Amino acid sequence: MSGRNNIVIIGGTACGPKAAARARRCDPHARITIVEQSSNLSTATCGLPYYVSGLIENEGDLVARAPGYYQEVMDLQVHPCTRAVAINRADHAVSLLDLISGSASTLEYDKLVVATGSKPAMPDLPGSSLQGIFTFTRIKDANGIREMIRERQIRKAVIVGAGLIGLEMAEALAARGLEVTILEALDRALPKLLDPEIAAYLEKHLRDKGVRLLAGQPVMAFEGNQWVHEVVSRDARLEADLVVMALGAKPNVGLARECGLALGSTGGVAVNEHLLTNDLDIYAGGDCVENVNRVSGKAVLAPLGSTANKHGRVIGTNVTGGSETFPGVLGTAIAKVFDCNVGRVGLSESEARHAGFEVVACLVPGYEYATYYPNGQEILVKLVAEKATNRLLGGQVIGPGETAKRIDVLATALSFGATVDDLAGLDLAYAPPYNSALDPLHNAANLIRNKRDGYAKTLTPMDVKDRVDRGDDFVWLDVRSPGEWDNAHIDVPQGRLMPLRELRTKLDSIPRDAEILVSCQTSVRAYQAQRILDGAGFRNVRFMEASLVGWPYAMSGTRPVSSDEVARLMAIAP
Ligand SMILES: Cc1cc2nc3c(=O)[nH]c(=O)nc-3n(C[C@H](O)[C@H](O)[C@H](O)COP(=O)(O)OP(=O)(O)OC[C@H]3O[C@@H](n4cnc5c(N)ncnc54)[C@H](O)[C@@H]3O)c2cc1C
């Protein structure tokens, strides 16, 4: 082996194989070995929910590369079904256990890569060893669930955890005809990713799809006789034939910790910007390491395939003598939940406040195409910026329309430290089948600028709901048409129909000293009304951001407003 760089990689799913492939391209002569405890490398874990739903029918479609490919094409040594059981840093050696034969061996390295990923969180609760309870990270879990659906007459599923995986699994199991309930310990769907307004939109969508979400319900126990039959949470007792535990991922750092590699405050392996650990010959990447959030500067875990692959490339360069750096993460994430696409990037408003920023935020509905172009769908954008500097801090986008490109634009803007003014001026592509002349992100940036410059004065739907619930004294003008009101309206004592076209002629009927709230369908007309009232000398006028599109609570009326109608009503930008 003399003269050849001897690289050993532990972990063969995302980060490990990416590091190996990059290392091979950088150094055609290195000896590169991947050690993986399961039988396959490069399994597309992210596709597992679609394999359960049946959208992806064959298990083999989820295996990007068979071990043979790595050997024949990439000239890599692959040890599948082999567990690394110890790292001996002094001797530069890894102890291996062959999981089929039971034999032990040792592998020496010049450079070692720890890419051991994460483990699903699984609390030790009464009854948690009953059959029919699954964590969900491996193809084996997906096959177990598919088999139960096929072989047993199961009807009811309980998912524990309303995170990304829990929600994707809700759709997958509903697609298999199961009645799905989600238990979430915190107060909302995607509680660590979304602010309450966006989570409420998502929760309404789940209700529309027949999925029950019980928030504030930590699971306490499972009951049954051999097979799970009931899930007990703080205040509920739910029948369940199948339980999916989707409580998040914990960095798998046992090997790293035992050999003395430093861990960070989040529990992930501590690495520098080169993804080097506290041992100059050991790199680490993927779910098992701690990252830096580029907006807050704080240490975070980022257990995502997107991050793991980027880590792998940086490591592959660096183990072969290069000097690449990883810039940190933005917390970008996206998921499809039935007909709703939900994404986020940067800091949520709650995270930003918690990190000590003084923030300004806004909620703006939009439409994926030009409003007159057929079959487009609505989206709802939340933007968060730093008040003092106008620097963007984060964004969330949800709806049946195209959210991914908006999240990616925001990710790009955040990467380059853009302000809301930069975002408002971005030269984004426009033709009617793709967008409006002003993208919903432009409109959101402009609303923050309008608020900053004193033109727009607003309340969020949640602020308004709080005021209604408190019985506050104010006048609420709905400036839509009578027909729209009949279709759907918010039934509150403060409410009054005042179509925008009549507003200028009916100013005398509005009490001048009252606090006035204005709403419409999308907030476009409500903002216009606010400016008319401001101009007429009314001193205390605000409009409800996102208006009825952003109102996740009950409404009265004869029928909901369709997406096409929302599009028509959005024809004027705020
Ligand atoms: C259901 C699901 C859906 C997901 N969807 C998305 C998505 O849409 N987008 C996204 O960005 N991310 C998604 N993720 C997350 C993504 O799959 C992970 O972030 C990614 O797989 C992490 O890659 P990794 O290589 O760091 O770790 P892992 O994928 O966990 O791989 C680590 C590997 O190391 C092996 N290993 C561990 N210890 C040892 C040892 N001692 N010896 C030998 N081998 C060992 C393990 O067997 C495993 O194969 C999803 C995850 C799940 C579970």
PDBQT file of the ligand as one rigid body, heavy atoms in Angstrom, charges set to zero:
ROOT
HETATM    1  C1  LIG A 601     -38.143   8.681   5.454  1.00  0.00    +0.000 C 
HETATM    2  C2  LIG A 601     -37.085   9.705   5.228  1.00  0.00    +0.000 A 
HETATM    3  C3  LIG A 601     -37.271  10.679   4.267  1.00  0.00    +0.000 A 
HETATM    4  C4  LIG A 601     -36.290  11.646   4.061  1.00  0.00    +0.000 A 
HETATM    5  N1  LIG A 601     -36.522  12.605   3.122  1.00  0.00    +0.000 NA
HETATM    6  C5  LIG A 601     -35.576  13.542   2.896  1.00  0.00    +0.000 A 
HETATM    7  C6  LIG A 601     -35.771  14.530   1.908  1.00  0.00    +0.000 A 
HETATM    8  O1  LIG A 601     -36.803  14.565   1.240  1.00  0.00    +0.000 OA
HETATM    9  N2  LIG A 601     -34.796  15.444   1.721  1.00  0.00    +0.000 N 
HETATM   10  C7  LIG A 601     -33.626  15.422   2.445  1.00  0.00    +0.000 A 
HETATM   11  O2  LIG A 601     -32.755  16.276   2.211  1.00  0.00    +0.000 OA
HETATM   12  N3  LIG A 601     -33.414  14.485   3.379  1.00  0.00    +0.000 NA
HETATM   13  C8  LIG A 601     -34.352  13.559   3.640  1.00  0.00    +0.000 A 
HETATM   14  N4  LIG A 601     -34.137  12.591   4.581  1.00  0.00    +0.000 N 
HETATM   15  C9  LIG A 601     -32.882  12.608   5.348  1.00  0.00    +0.000 C 
HETATM   16  C10 LIG A 601     -31.758  11.892   4.607  1.00  0.00    +0.000 C 
HETATM   17  O3  LIG A 601     -32.164  10.601   4.269  1.00  0.00    +0.000 OA
HETATM   18  C11 LIG A 601     -30.538  11.832   5.490  1.00  0.00    +0.000 C 
HETATM   19  O4  LIG A 601     -30.200  13.134   5.886  1.00  0.00    +0.000 OA
HETATM   20  C12 LIG A 601     -29.350  11.226   4.778  1.00  0.00    +0.000 C 
HETATM   21  O5  LIG A 601     -29.605   9.907   4.439  1.00  0.00    +0.000 OA
HETATM   22  C13 LIG A 601     -28.122  11.296   5.687  1.00  0.00    +0.000 C 
HETATM   23  O6  LIG A 601     -27.069  10.677   5.056  1.00  0.00    +0.000 OA
HETATM   24  P1  LIG A 601     -25.816  10.135   5.890  1.00  0.00    +0.000 P 
HETATM   25  O7  LIG A 601     -24.947   9.460   4.899  1.00  0.00    +0.000 OA
HETATM   26  O8  LIG A 601     -25.260  11.195   6.713  1.00  0.00    +0.000 OA
HETATM   27  O9  LIG A 601     -26.420   9.106   6.923  1.00  0.00    +0.000 OA
HETATM   28  P2  LIG A 601     -27.336   7.834   6.760  1.00  0.00    +0.000 P 
HETATM   29  O10 LIG A 601     -28.219   7.941   5.570  1.00  0.00    +0.000 OA
HETATM   30  O11 LIG A 601     -27.965   7.609   8.090  1.00  0.00    +0.000 OA
HETATM   31  O12 LIG A 601     -26.283   6.697   6.463  1.00  0.00    +0.000 OA
HETATM   32  C14 LIG A 601     -25.371   6.290   7.428  1.00  0.00    +0.000 C 
HETATM   33  C15 LIG A 601     -24.953   4.901   7.085  1.00  0.00    +0.000 C 
HETATM   34  O13 LIG A 601     -23.960   4.506   7.984  1.00  0.00    +0.000 OA
HETATM   35  C16 LIG A 601     -24.139   3.146   8.290  1.00  0.00    +0.000 C 
HETATM   36  N5  LIG A 601     -23.466   2.903   9.566  1.00  0.00    +0.000 N 
HETATM   37  C17 LIG A 601     -23.715   3.513  10.748  1.00  0.00    +0.000 A 
HETATM   38  N6  LIG A 601     -22.867   3.050  11.688  1.00  0.00    +0.000 NA
HETATM   39  C18 LIG A 601     -22.085   2.133  11.089  1.00  0.00    +0.000 A 
HETATM   40  C19 LIG A 601     -21.029   1.315  11.545  1.00  0.00    +0.000 A 
HETATM   41  N7  LIG A 601     -20.608   1.346  12.800  1.00  0.00    +0.000 N 
HETATM   42  N8  LIG A 601     -20.449   0.489  10.664  1.00  0.00    +0.000 NA
HETATM   43  C20 LIG A 601     -20.867   0.444   9.368  1.00  0.00    +0.000 A 
HETATM   44  N9  LIG A 601     -21.854   1.189   8.895  1.00  0.00    +0.000 NA
HETATM   45  C21 LIG A 601     -22.461   2.042   9.736  1.00  0.00    +0.000 A 
HETATM   46  C22 LIG A 601     -25.646   2.996   8.355  1.00  0.00    +0.000 C 
HETATM   47  O14 LIG A 601     -26.039   1.651   8.159  1.00  0.00    +0.000 OA
HETATM   48  C23 LIG A 601     -26.090   3.898   7.212  1.00  0.00    +0.000 C 
HETATM   49  O15 LIG A 601     -26.228   3.203   6.011  1.00  0.00    +0.000 OA
HETATM   50  C24 LIG A 601     -35.106  11.618   4.816  1.00  0.00    +0.000 A 
HETATM   51  C25 LIG A 601     -34.903  10.627   5.786  1.00  0.00    +0.000 A 
HETATM   52  C26 LIG A 601     -35.883   9.690   5.991  1.00  0.00    +0.000 A 
HETATM   53  C27 LIG A 601     -35.664   8.635   7.042  1.00  0.00    +0.000 C 
ENDROOT
TORSDOF 0
